[in-house]
Amino acid sequence: MHETRSFAGRIRGHAAFQDVPEHVPVADTFESLADVLGQKSNAAKYGDKLMAEERDKAREEIFTKLTFACQHSVMVATHRKDPTLMDVGFDLSHRVYTTKPATASLPGQPSKVELKFGPKGSGIFYVLVNRVPGMGSVEVQYTDSPNDESSWTSAERSYKCKIELKLDLVKRYYIRARYHNNAGYGPWSSVVDIVLS
């Protein structure tokens, strides 16, 4: 959500996003999508499986709109012959296609999952996962009943190895993480726990 709002701020006054056709996502589009994701994420936090699915759909829509926005900035920059218009806060690199198909293997298991407390009394803590080649994104799940597989709730999937979570105070939570890449999901890490007070 934070990254989506940050992106909205970067393109709000950007020359490539002024007076654009309606199919091009603009700053207000990303602000609205961040609001929807926040609502769905909060509802999913309490174990609502339907809301978890809707949260995941909202994430996918954000990724799609980000792709459209980045492609738009590249097209405008190319048309105007002004490479500075490609600067939307992401490293836009040219993809080279080969005739040989890429073979991806499932990512391994995270070998290190650490938990660090955030500001005292805030309910915020950080999940730190080691970075490995080919890991893709990191999925973090939490529960207060680790033996009940259906009780595990997914937090926001991230491409960073430091994930911020905010949960209820005066409770013990169990945390696990796994990697996801083009080949699929890797195995879950060992479970670690934290008591928020």
Summary of the structure (lengths in Angstrom):
residues: 197
radius of gyration: 19.2
end to end distance: 25.4
largest distance: 58.6
contacts: 513
relative contact order: 0.14
helix: 36%
strand: 23%
